[in-house]
Amino acid sequence: MATFGERLRELRKVAKLTQRELALATHVGESTISMYEMEKREPDFEMLEVLADTFNVDIDYLLGRTDTITVIPNSRVSSMVTKIPVYGKISAGQPFEAIEDILDHIEVPSWLATRPNLFGLMVVGDSMNKIIPNGYIAVLQKTASLDDGTIGAVLVNGSDATLKKVYRIKDGILLEPQSYNPEHQPLVFKDDDNVQVRILGKLVWSCAPRGW
């Protein structure tokens, strides 16, 4: 995971802001931003809220506690300008058939659109509600592999899609829910189970669908 200073610098550069411009946007001195990025000074909670709002991210992402970006409305810097397709619903409970038709197109922030191969999938169920509520749209970046502990979309047996935290285990893969509901338990698929498991993408963002 990135540190706060690294994450702040990354967000500032993606937003194409100088330290001075960010300082003006957040009503602090340029030296304060510099010290934050060099990790010689820590912001208080109020300042964290200001910075998170400025870059349209949640505080956990800003602090480097997660690599998943969750939308915070009314950003001071970002604009919702780039559209990506939203495909069939993805189960956040037990895997179920994934619909390939495009259901909608949603706008994502311009700074997120710098990542290639983005797509959206609708989340159904509460097995990931610590991260994404039921009914939200998961925005993913296409990839065929994930680091251990990364949340991603996984295709099971060619037509069953599920969103889970993914771990490689000996001779198989473990798909772990992130839920407040204790009924949801990890799914384990062994290499000799004759079950095809394929990574579709890495979770990078989430948002409510239009009309919420």
C-alpha positions as CSV (number, residue, x, y, z in Angstrom):
1,M,0.0,0.0,0.0
2,A,1.1,3.6,-0.6
3,T,1.8,6.0,2.2
4,F,-0.2,9.2,2.7
5,G,2.6,11.3,1.2
6,E,2.9,9.0,-1.8
7,R,-0.8,8.9,-2.4
8,L,-1.2,12.7,-2.1
9,R,1.6,13.3,-4.6
10,E,0.1,10.8,-7.0
11,L,-3.3,12.3,-6.8
12,R,-1.9,15.8,-7.2
13,K,0.1,14.8,-10.3
14,V,-2.9,13.0,-11.9
15,A,-5.0,16.1,-11.3
16,K,-2.1,18.1,-12.9
17,L,-1.8,20.5,-10.0
18,T,1.3,22.1,-8.7
19,Q,1.9,22.1,-4.9
20,R,1.1,25.8,-5.0
21,E,-2.2,25.2,-6.8
22,L,-3.2,22.5,-4.4
23,A,-2.3,24.8,-1.5
24,L,-4.5,27.5,-2.9
25,A,-7.4,25.0,-3.4
26,T,-7.2,23.8,0.2
27,H,-6.3,27.1,1.8
28,V,-3.0,26.1,3.3
29,G,0.6,27.1,2.6
30,E,2.6,25.6,-0.2
31,S,5.1,24.5,2.4
32,T,2.4,22.5,4.2
33,I,1.6,20.5,1.0
34,S,5.4,19.9,0.5
35,M,5.8,18.7,4.1
36,Y,2.7,16.4,3.7
37,E,4.3,14.8,0.6
38,M,7.7,14.4,2.2
39,E,5.9,13.0,5.3
40,K,7.4,15.6,7.6
41,R,4.0,16.7,8.8
42,E,0.7,14.9,9.3
43,P,-2.7,16.5,8.6
44,D,-5.5,16.6,11.1
45,F,-8.8,15.0,10.4
46,E,-10.4,18.2,9.1
47,M,-7.6,18.6,6.6
48,L,-7.9,15.0,5.5
49,E,-11.6,15.6,4.8
50,V,-10.6,18.7,2.7
51,L,-8.0,16.8,0.7
52,A,-10.3,13.8,0.2
53,D,-13.0,16.1,-1.1
54,T,-10.6,18.0,-3.3
55,F,-9.6,14.8,-5.1
56,N,-13.0,13.1,-5.0
57,V,-11.7,10.1,-3.0
58,D,-12.4,8.6,0.4
59,I,-10.1,9.1,3.4
60,D,-9.0,5.4,3.5
61,Y,-7.7,5.7,-0.1
62,L,-6.0,9.0,0.7
63,L,-4.2,7.4,3.7
64,G,-3.1,4.4,1.6
65,R,-5.2,2.0,3.6
66,T,-6.9,0.7,0.4
67,D,-6.2,0.7,-3.3
68,T,-9.9,1.0,-4.1
69,I,-11.3,4.4,-4.9
70,T,-14.8,5.2,-3.7
71,V,-16.6,8.2,-5.1
72,I,-17.2,11.2,-2.9
73,P,-19.6,13.6,-4.7
74,N,-18.9,17.3,-5.4
75,S,-15.1,17.2,-5.9
76,R,-13.4,20.5,-6.2
77,V,-10.9,19.3,-8.8
78,S,-12.3,16.3,-10.6
79,S,-15.0,16.4,-13.3
80,M,-17.1,13.5,-14.4
81,V,-16.4,13.5,-18.1
82,T,-15.3,10.1,-19.4
83,K,-17.9,7.3,-20.0
84,I,-17.4,3.6,-19.6
85,P,-19.7,0.7,-20.3
86,V,-21.6,-1.1,-17.5
87,Y,-22.1,-4.8,-18.2
88,G,-24.5,-7.3,-16.6
89,K,-25.0,-7.6,-12.9
90,I,-22.2,-9.2,-10.9
91,S,-23.0,-11.3,-7.9
92,A,-21.6,-10.1,-4.6
93,G,-23.1,-13.2,-3.0
94,Q,-23.0,-16.7,-4.6
95,P,-21.8,-16.6,-8.2
96,F,-24.5,-16.4,-10.9
97,E,-24.7,-16.0,-14.7
98,A,-23.0,-12.8,-16.0
99,I,-24.9,-10.9,-18.7
100,E,-22.6,-9.7,-21.5
101,D,-25.0,-7.0,-22.9
102,I,-24.1,-3.4,-22.0
103,L,-26.7,-2.2,-19.6
104,D,-25.7,1.4,-19.4
105,H,-22.8,3.9,-19.6
106,I,-21.5,5.8,-16.6
107,E,-19.3,8.8,-16.2
108,V,-16.0,8.5,-14.3
109,P,-13.7,11.2,-13.2
110,S,-11.1,12.3,-15.7
111,W,-8.2,11.4,-13.4
112,L,-9.5,7.8,-13.2
113,A,-10.0,7.6,-17.0
114,T,-6.2,7.7,-17.4
115,R,-6.3,4.0,-16.5
116,P,-6.9,1.9,-19.6
117,N,-9.5,-0.8,-20.1
118,L,-12.1,0.3,-17.5
119,F,-15.5,-1.3,-17.3
120,G,-18.4,-1.4,-14.9
121,L,-20.4,-4.2,-13.4
122,M,-23.5,-4.0,-11.2
123,V,-23.2,-5.5,-7.7
124,V,-26.0,-7.6,-6.3
125,G,-26.1,-8.9,-2.8
126,D,-24.4,-8.1,0.5
127,S,-21.3,-10.2,0.6
128,M,-19.1,-7.3,-0.2
129,N,-21.0,-4.6,1.7
130,K,-18.0,-3.6,3.8
131,I,-16.6,-2.2,0.5
132,I,-19.5,-1.8,-1.9
133,P,-23.2,-1.7,-1.1
134,N,-25.8,-3.8,-2.8
135,G,-26.9,-2.1,-6.1
136,Y,-23.8,-0.1,-6.6
137,I,-21.6,-0.2,-9.7
138,A,-18.1,-1.7,-9.4
139,V,-15.6,-0.1,-11.7
140,L,-12.8,-2.4,-12.7
141,Q,-9.7,-2.3,-14.8
142,K,-9.2,-5.4,-17.0
143,T,-6.4,-7.7,-15.9
144,A,-5.8,-11.4,-16.0
145,S,-4.0,-11.5,-12.6
146,L,-4.3,-10.0,-9.2
147,D,-2.0,-9.6,-6.2
148,D,-3.0,-11.5,-3.1
149,G,-5.6,-9.7,-1.1
150,T,-6.8,-7.6,-4.1
151,I,-10.5,-7.2,-4.8
152,G,-11.5,-8.3,-8.3
153,A,-14.1,-9.8,-10.5
154,V,-13.7,-13.5,-11.1
155,L,-15.4,-15.6,-13.8
156,V,-16.3,-19.1,-12.6
157,N,-17.0,-21.8,-15.1
158,G,-17.1,-19.4,-18.0
159,S,-20.4,-17.7,-17.1
160,D,-20.6,-17.2,-13.4
161,A,-19.1,-13.8,-12.2
162,T,-18.5,-12.9,-8.6
163,L,-16.8,-9.9,-6.8
164,K,-14.4,-11.0,-4.0
165,K,-11.1,-10.5,-2.4
166,V,-8.8,-13.0,-4.1
167,Y,-6.0,-15.1,-2.6
168,R,-3.8,-17.7,-4.2
169,I,-3.6,-20.8,-2.1
170,K,-1.7,-24.1,-2.5
171,D,-3.2,-25.8,-5.6
172,G,-6.1,-23.4,-5.9
173,I,-7.7,-20.0,-5.3
174,L,-9.7,-18.6,-2.4
175,L,-12.4,-15.9,-2.9
176,E,-13.1,-14.1,0.3
177,P,-16.2,-12.0,1.0
178,Q,-16.0,-8.6,2.8
179,S,-19.4,-8.6,4.5
180,Y,-21.0,-7.6,7.8
181,N,-23.3,-10.7,7.2
182,P,-21.6,-13.7,8.8
183,E,-23.5,-16.1,6.5
184,H,-21.0,-15.3,3.7
185,Q,-18.1,-17.6,3.8
186,P,-15.0,-17.9,1.6
187,L,-15.2,-19.9,-1.7
188,V,-12.4,-22.3,-2.3
189,F,-11.7,-23.8,-5.7
190,K,-8.9,-26.4,-6.0
191,D,-7.0,-27.0,-9.3
192,D,-8.3,-30.5,-9.3
193,D,-12.0,-29.5,-8.8
194,N,-12.5,-29.2,-12.6
195,V,-13.7,-25.7,-12.2
196,Q,-12.4,-23.0,-14.5
197,V,-11.6,-19.7,-12.7
198,R,-10.5,-16.6,-14.6
199,I,-9.7,-13.1,-13.4
200,L,-11.7,-10.4,-15.2
201,G,-10.5,-7.2,-13.5
202,K,-9.3,-5.3,-10.5
203,L,-11.7,-3.2,-8.5
204,V,-10.5,0.5,-8.7
205,W,-13.7,2.5,-7.9
206,S,-17.4,2.3,-7.1
207,C,-20.4,4.5,-7.4
208,A,-24.1,4.6,-7.1
209,P,-26.1,4.1,-10.3
210,R,-27.9,7.0,-11.9
211,G,-31.2,7.9,-10.1
212,W,-30.1,7.0,-6.6
